[in-house]
């Protein structure tokens, strides 16, 4: 699957149903029928939507951890806490379970943000706050993360 692109604002109804934005649904069309895994994010108060093929790749790495090491076992338990397998229905809606809505403080307005191979699902106010909080640090972060490699061909 190619990298996903875009940030989309949408609404969640009172039952937790989210209409998948058409441009995002189009990008996900090759994997729509496979379903998705929806989970709590590790570092942020948002949700992560993994296309099933991406989830299976990640689980391939997790499955290599030695379960007889306590820290590995604890990590797996916490990483997979609250996982849900979800599908996009025939009308293009995704149902967000109530426990995950509570974790992410999702209200009516949400932001779906493509994050390379997954989609982050945020409460709109929390997303805007996270972006604002990161603004000052972003230049330093970008240099630290991406500025280490000087193997770009400028010819």
Secondary structure as UniProt FT lines:
FT   STRAND          7..12
FT   TURN            14..15
FT   STRAND          17..19
FT   HELIX           22..28
FT   HELIX           29..34
FT   STRAND          36..40
FT   STRAND          47..51
FT   HELIX           52..62
FT   TURN            63..64
FT   TURN            67..68
FT   HELIX           70..79
FT   TURN            80..82
FT   STRAND          84..86
FT   TURN            90..91
FT   STRAND          93..95
FT   HELIX           98..104
FT   STRAND          109..115
FT   TURN            116..117
FT   STRAND          118..123
FT   HELIX           124..146
FT   TURN            147..148
//
